[in-house]
């Protein structure tokens, strides 16, 4: 199936209909997406029904299968009520994204990205900056017994990770540089 041909046919047939937002509900779509250098000129815009707009982004994703097309289609899926989401298309998208950006391909693993994220939330840029005592939204709150037991179990038990015994998942994470999630997934709890 030639997904890009279907996409262009969809856009150009709808463009020739001279639709107007006054007549019905339509969504504005860039025929050549902005992430591909498209602009806001009249020639590059088309009015699509919500369903057509969703399908247009799905066709772009099927054809390009890159970060930009998957992000645009992902946004389409997250902007709608999940009750009406096409679960098969959404699963296909999320599986693609998971494989494409897992491990070392994850942008958050790159030092420059982590630094940029960190710089965006330090000092006065942090929403909790200066919020101590009664100005802290969590002031006076108590954790539930279940939560404290969970945290104790998670962080207070000895674990074995790759043949080394650590006092907690937190300690293992600090010493190995591996995320707590991966350590929890790949370790054994030591019952004493």
VOBA-1610 file (N, C-alpha, C; in pm, whole numbers, padded with zeros to 5 digits, always signed):
BEGIN
Unk+00085-00118+00000Unk+00000+00000+00000Unk+00090+00124+00000Unk+00061+00219-00086Unk+00139+00342-00095Unk+00075+00447-00005Unk+00119+00451+00121Unk+00058+00540+00220Unk+00074+00687+00186Unk+00186+00726+00128Unk+00207+00868+00098Unk+00117+00913-00018Unk+00091+00822-00113Unk-00001+00855-00223Unk-00143+00873-00168Unk-00183+00784-00080Unk-00316+00795-00018Unk-00325+00926+00060Unk-00218+00960+00131Unk-00214+01084+00208Unk-00233+01205+00117Unk-00154+01210+00008Unk-00164+01325-00083Unk-00301+01330-00152Unk-00356+01215-00188Unk-00490+01212-00247Unk-00593+01267-00148Unk-00581+01226-00022Unk-00673+01275+00082Unk-00664+01426+00093Unk-00544+01478+00105Unk-00525+01623+00123Unk-00573+01702+00001Unk-00536+01656-00118Unk-00569+01734-00238Unk-00717+01725-00275Unk-00781+01613-00254Unk-00925+01606-00282Unk-01002+01694-00184Unk-00959+01697-00059Unk-01028+01780+00042Unk-01001+01928+00017Unk-00881+01958-00032Unk-00846+02098-00064Unk-00935+02148-00178Unk-00964+02062-00275Unk-01046+02104-00390Unk-01193+02124-00352Unk-01233+02080-00233Unk-01372+02095-00190Unk-01402+02237-00139Unk-01300+02319-00122Unk-01318+02456-00072Unk-01403+02461+00054Unk-01367+02385+00151Unk-01441+02378+00277Unk-01425+02508+00355Unk-01521+02530+00444Unk-01517+02648+00531Unk-01554+02605+00673Unk-01485+02663+00771Unk-01513+02628+00911Unk-01653+02675+00951Unk-01711+02766+00874Unk-01846+02815+00903Unk-01951+02707+00876Unk-01918+02617+00780Unk-02014+02515+00737Unk-02024+02398+00834Unk-01910+02358+00891Unk-01906+02239+00974Unk-01779+02243+01058Unk-01759+02140+01141Unk-01636+02133+01221Unk-01524+02075+01136Unk-01417+02153+01121Unk-01299+02109+01048Unk-01174+02146+01128Unk-01068+02072+01102Unk-00940+02100+01165Unk-00839+02138+01057Unk-00758+02240+01086Unk-00659+02288+00991Unk-00538+02194+00993Unk-00494+02153+00875Unk-00383+02059+00863Unk-00281+02113+00763Unk-00153+02099+00796Unk-00046+02136+00704Unk-00017+02019+00611Unk-00035+02040+00481Unk-00013+01933+00384Unk+00132+01887+00390Unk+00224+01982+00380Unk+00364+01949+00407Unk+00386+01990+00553Unk+00403+01894+00642Unk+00413+01924+00785Unk+00525+02024+00814Unk+00505+02099+00923Unk+00606+02198+00962Unk+00740+02132+00990Unk+00736+02009+01044Unk+00861+01940+01073Unk+00935+01898+00947Unk+00869+01913+00832Unk+00935+01885+00704Unk+00961+02014+00625Unk+00947+02127+00694Unk+00972+02255+00628Unk+00848+02322+00574Unk+00731+02266+00602Unk+00606+02327+00557Unk+00581+02460+00626Unk+00504+02545+00560Unk+00476+02677+00618Unk+00325+02696+00635Unk+00286+02817+00674Unk+00145+02847+00700Unk+00077+02912+00579Unk+00135+02895+00461Unk+00074+02956+00342Unk-00058+02886+00309Unk-00143+02957+00240Unk-00275+02906+00202Unk-00264+02777+00120Unk-00162+02770+00035Unk-00143+02651-00050Unk-00109+02526+00032Unk-00054+02546+00151Unk-00009+02432+00232Unk-00110+02393+00339Unk-00224+02460+00344Unk-00324+02431+00447Unk-00449+02370+00386Unk-00507+02276+00458Unk-00631+02212+00414Unk-00719+02189+00537Unk-00849+02200+00517Unk-00944+02172+00625Unk-00988+02027+00615Unk-00967+01954+00725Unk-01005+01813+00731Unk-01103+01790+00845Unk-01187+01688+00830Unk-01270+01649+00943Unk-01176+01591+01048Unk-01224+01575+01169Unk-01141+01521+01276Unk-01089+01382+01238Unk-01176+01301+01180Unk-01135+01165+01140Unk-01030+01169+01030Unk-01052+01256+00930Unk-00955+01269+00821Unk-00820+01318+00873Unk-00824+01411+00969Unk-00701+01464+01027Unk-00623+01354+01099Unk-00695+01274+01173Unk-00634+01160+01244Unk-00571+01064+01144Unk-00645+01030+01039Unk-00594+00938+00937Unk-00475+00997+00862Unk-00477+01128+00839Unk-00365+01193+00770Unk-00236+01175+00851Unk-00244+01197+00981Unk-00125+01181+01064Unk-00084+01033+01075Unk-00181+00944+01073Unk-00149+00802+01075Unk-00077+00761+00946Unk-00124+00811+00832Unk-00060+00781+00704Unk+00083+00835+00699Unk+00103+00956+00753Unk+00238+01013+00758Unk+00329+00925+00845Unk+00276+00880+00958Unk+00353+00793+01046Unk+00387+00662+00976Unk+00291+00601+00907Unk+00316+00475+00837Unk+00423+00491+00730Unk+00423+00606+00664Unk+00519+00627+00555Unk+00660+00659+00607Unk+00670+00756+00700Unk+00802+00804+00742Unk+00862+00725+00858Unk+00780+00685+00952Unk+00828+00610+01070Unk+00954+00673+01129Unk+00944+00800+01160Unk+01055+00870+01223Unk+01004+00942+01348Unk+01093+01011+01415Unk+01059+01076+01541Unk+00947+01179+01524Unk+00958+01262+01421Unk+00860+01369+01401Unk+00721+01316+01368Unk+00714+01220+01276Unk+00582+01169+01237Unk+00519+01091+01352Unk+00599+01018+01428Unk+00542+00943+01541Unk+00499+01038+01652Unk+00576+01146+01673Unk+00539+01244+01776Unk+00408+01314+01740Unk+00392+01349+01613Unk+00269+01416+01569Unk+00149+01323+01584Unk+00167+01196+01546Unk+00057+01101+01559Unk+00029+01071+01706Unk+00135+01064+01787Unk+00118+01043+01931Unk+00036+01156+01991Unk+00064+01278+01950Unk-00010+01394+01998Unk-00158+01383+01961Unk-00185+01335+01841Unk-00324+01315+01800Unk-00394+01216+01894Unk-00323+01111+01933Unk-00381+01010+02021Unk-00400+01061+02163Unk-00313+01149+02208Unk-00324+01197+02345Unk-00416+01318+02359Unk-00457+01376+02249Unk-00547+01489+02255Unk-00694+01448+02247Unk-00718+01320+02233Unk-00856+01273+02222Unk-00891+01188+02343Unk-01017+01168+02362Unk-01063+01083+02471Unk-01021+00940+02441Unk-00947+00879+02532Unk-00895+00745+02507Unk-01005+00641+02488Unk-01127+00675+02527Unk-01240+00585+02508Unk-01264+00559+02358Unk-01230+00659+02275Unk-01256+00648+02132Unk-01129+00628+02050Unk-01018+00604+02116Unk-00890+00586+02049Unk-00889+00453+01973Unk-00826+00452+01858Unk-00810+00329+01783Unk-00695+00253+01848Unk-00729+00153+01925Unk-00629+00085+02008Unk-00521+00016+01926Unk-00556-00037+01810Unk-00455-00106+01728Unk-00352-00007+01674Unk-00399+00107+01625Unk-00307+00208+01573Unk-00223+00266+01686Unk-00286+00289+01799Unk-00213+00344+01913Unk-00107+00246+01961Unk-00140+00118+01967Unk-00043+00016+02009Unk+00073+00009+01910Unk+00042+00015+01782Unk+00147+00012+01680Unk+00243+00131+01699Unk+00186+00247+01722Unk+00266+00368+01743Unk+00354+00356+01866Unk+00297+00315+01978Unk+00372+00310+02103Unk+00481+00202+02097Unk+00455+00090+02031Unk+00557-00013+02017Unk+00673+00038+01932Unk+00640+00111+01825Unk+00744+00171+01741Unk+00829+00268+01823Unk+00763+00357+01897Unk+00836+00455+01977Unk+00921+00387+02083Unk+00868+00285+02144Unk+00941+00215+02249Unk+01069+00153+02193Unk+01060+00091+02077Unk+01178+00028+02017Unk+01277+00134+01967Unk+01223+00239+01907Unk+01306+00342+01845Unk+01387+00422+01948Unk+01326+00450+02065Unk+01392+00539+02161Unk+01423+00473+02294Unk+01446+00343+02292Unk+01482+00275+02416Unk+01634+00270+02428Unk+01680+00245+02548Unk+01824+00232+02573Unk+01900+00358+02538Unk+02007+00343+02464Unk+02094+00457+02432Unk+02029+00556+02334Unk+01923+00516+02266Unk+01853+00607+02175Unk+01762+00705+02248Unk+01739+00682+02376Unk+01653+00769+02456Unk+01722+00904+02471Unk+01659+01013+02424Unk+01723+01145+02434Unk+01758+01183+02578Unk+01679+01138+02674Unk+01704+01173+02814Unk+01832+01109+02868Unk+01890+01016+02794Unk+02015+00954+02836Unk+02137+01035+02792Unk+02116+01128+02696Unk+02228+01209+02649Unk+02261+01317+02752Unk+02387+01336+02778Unk+02432+01429+02881Unk+02382+01571+02854Unk+02387+01616+02728Unk+02345+01754+02699Unk+02195+01773+02723Unk+02115+01669+02697Unk+01970+01678+02722Unk+01943+01679+02872Unk+02011+01592+02945Unk+01993+01587+03091Unk+02034+01720+03154Unk+02142+01779+03103Unk+02189+01908+03155Unk+02084+02017+03129Unk+02028+02016+03010Unk+01927+02116+02974Unk+01802+02102+03063Unk+01760+01978+03087Unk+01645+01953+03174Unk+01677+02001+03315Unk+01795+01968+03363Unk+01836+02007+03497Unk+01841+02159+03512Unk+01897+02228+03413Unk+01907+02373+03419Unk+01769+02439+03418Unk+01673+02372+03362Unk+01537+02427+03356Unk+01459+02418+03485Unk+01512+02344+03582Unk+01437+02327+03707Unk+01519+02355+03833Unk+01635+02423+03817Unk+01714+02453+03936Unk+01688+02595+03984Unk+01711+02614+04113Unk+01697+02747+04173Unk+01557+02803+04157Unk+01550+02930+04119Unk+01421+03000+04110Unk+01332+02946+03998Unk+01389+02868+03907Unk+01309+02807+03799Unk+01226+02690+03850Unk+01262+02639+03967Unk+01190+02526+04026Unk+01062+02577+04092Unk+00951+02514+04061Unk+00822+02556+04116Unk+00815+02547+04268Unk+00901+02468+04328Unk+00903+02454+04474Unk+01008+02543+04539Unk+01076+02626+04461Unk+01181+02711+04515Unk+01125+02803+04625Unk+01189+02797+04740Unk+01150+02884+04852Unk+01024+02843+04925Unk+00964+02734+04886Unk+00839+02691+04949Unk+00870+02593+05063Unk+00905+02650+05175Unk+00937+02568+05293Unk+00831+02590+05399Unk+00829+02499+05493Unk+00732+02512+05602Unk+00590+02513+05551Unk+00510+02605+05603Unk+00367+02610+05569Unk+00340+02648+05423Unk+00438+02707+05356Unk+00416+02742+05215Unk+00435+02621+05122Unk+00486+02510+05177Unk+00502+02387+05099Unk+00367+02316+05094Unk+00318+02280+04974Unk+00187+02214+04963Unk+00177+02083+05041Unk+00291+02020+05068Unk+00289+01892+05139Unk+00306+01911+05291Unk+00309+02037+05337Unk+00330+02063+05479Unk+00218+01999+05563Unk+00259+01923+05663Unk+00163+01862+05755Unk+00101+01733+05704Unk+00130+01695+05581Unk+00071+01573+05528Unk+00145+01452+05584Unk+00074+01346+05604Unk+00133+01222+05653Unk+00115+01114+05547Unk+00220+01033+05531Unk+00209+00921+05438Unk+00126+00810+05500Unk+00055+00739+05416Unk-00024+00626+05464Unk+00070+00514+05509Unk+00020+00427+05594Unk+00097+00314+05644Unk+00140+00224+05527Unk+00049+00204+05431Unk+00079+00120+05316Unk+00194+00179+05233Unk+00191+00311+05215Unk+00295+00376+05138Unk+00430+00362+05208Unk+00434+00384+05338Unk+00559+00372+05413Unk+00614+00230+05409Unk+00524+00132+05416Unk+00568-00008+05406Unk+00625-00037+05267Unk+00560+00017+05167Unk+00607-00001+05029Unk+00746+00060+05012Unk+00766+00184+05059Unk+00895+00251+05048Unk+01002+00174+05125Unk+00965+00125+05243Unk+01060+00049+05323Unk+01102-00079+05251Unk+01004-00143+05191Unk+01031-00266+05118Unk+01117-00237+04994Unk+01086-00127+04928Unk+01156-00091+04805Unk+01299-00047+04833Unk+01319+00032+04936Unk+01450+00091+04960Unk+01524+00033+05079Unk+01458-00045+05160Unk+01521-00091+05283Unk+01567-00236+05280Unk+01538-00308+05174Unk+01577-00449+05169Unk+01703-00465+05087Unk+01783-00561+05129Unk+01903-00593+05054Unk+01863-00660+04923Unk+01938-00627+04819Unk+01912-00686+04688Unk+02044-00734+04629Unk+02032-00827+04537Unk+02149-00872+04463Unk+02129-00831+04318Unk+02225-00756+04267Unk+02219-00709+04129Unk+02352-00741+04062Unk+02348-00824+03959Unk+02466-00867+03885Unk+02574-00923+03978Unk+02530-01005+04074Unk+02623-01075+04161Unk+02675-00994+04279Unk+02635-00868+04290Unk+02679-00784+04401Unk+02560-00757+04492Unk+02583-00764+04625Unk+02476-00738+04722Unk+02481-00592+04765Unk+02364-00526+04759Unk+02352-00386+04801Unk+02250-00379+04915Unk+02262-00275+04997Unk+02168-00258+05109Unk+02029-00215+05062Unk+02020-00152+04946Unk+01891-00106+04894Unk+01901-00083+04744Unk+01787-00065+04682Unk+01783-00033+04539Unk+01849+00103+04517Unk+01824+00196+04607Unk+01882+00330+04596Unk+02035+00322+04595Unk+02092+00244+04687Unk+02237+00230+04693Unk+02290+00166+04564Unk+02222+00064+04517Unk+02264-00003+04393Unk+02262+00096+04276Unk+02159+00179+04270Unk+02146+00276+04162Unk+02260+00379+04168Unk+02289+00427+04288Unk+02395+00527+04302Unk+02532+00469+04266Unk+02557+00348+04305Unk+02689+00290+04283Unk+02709+00240+04140Unk+02602+00198+04075Unk+02616+00143+03939Unk+02584+00244+03830Unk+02506+00347+03866Unk+02463+00444+03765Unk+02347+00394+03682Unk+02288+00280+03721Unk+02174+00222+03650Unk+02047+00270+03720Unk+01940+00293+03643Unk+01816+00342+03702Unk+01757+00241+03799Unk+01685+00292+03897Unk+01620+00204+03996Unk+01522+00109+03928Unk+01455+00158+03825Unk+01359+00074+03753Unk+01427-00050+03697Unk+01540-00030+03629Unk+01611-00143+03569Unk+01668-00236+03675Unk+01717-00176+03784Unk+01771-00260+03892Unk+01659-00344+03953Unk+01545-00280+03978Unk+01431-00353+04037Unk+01389-00467+03944Unk+01390-00440+03815Unk+01347-00538+03716Unk+01444-00655+03706Unk+01573-00629+03728Unk+01676-00730+03703Unk+01751-00775+03829Unk+01690-00759+03944Unk+01760-00798+04068Unk+01677-00897+04149Unk+01744-00952+04249Unk+01676-01045+04341Unk+01679-00985+04481Unk+01564-00990+04549Unk+01558-00944+04687Unk+01616-01051+04777Unk+01695-01009+04874Unk+01757-01104+04968Unk+01676-01102+05096Unk+01616-01213+05131Unk+01538-01225+05255Unk+01630-01277+05365Unk+01638-01199+05471Unk+01725-01241+05582Unk+01644-01296+05695
//
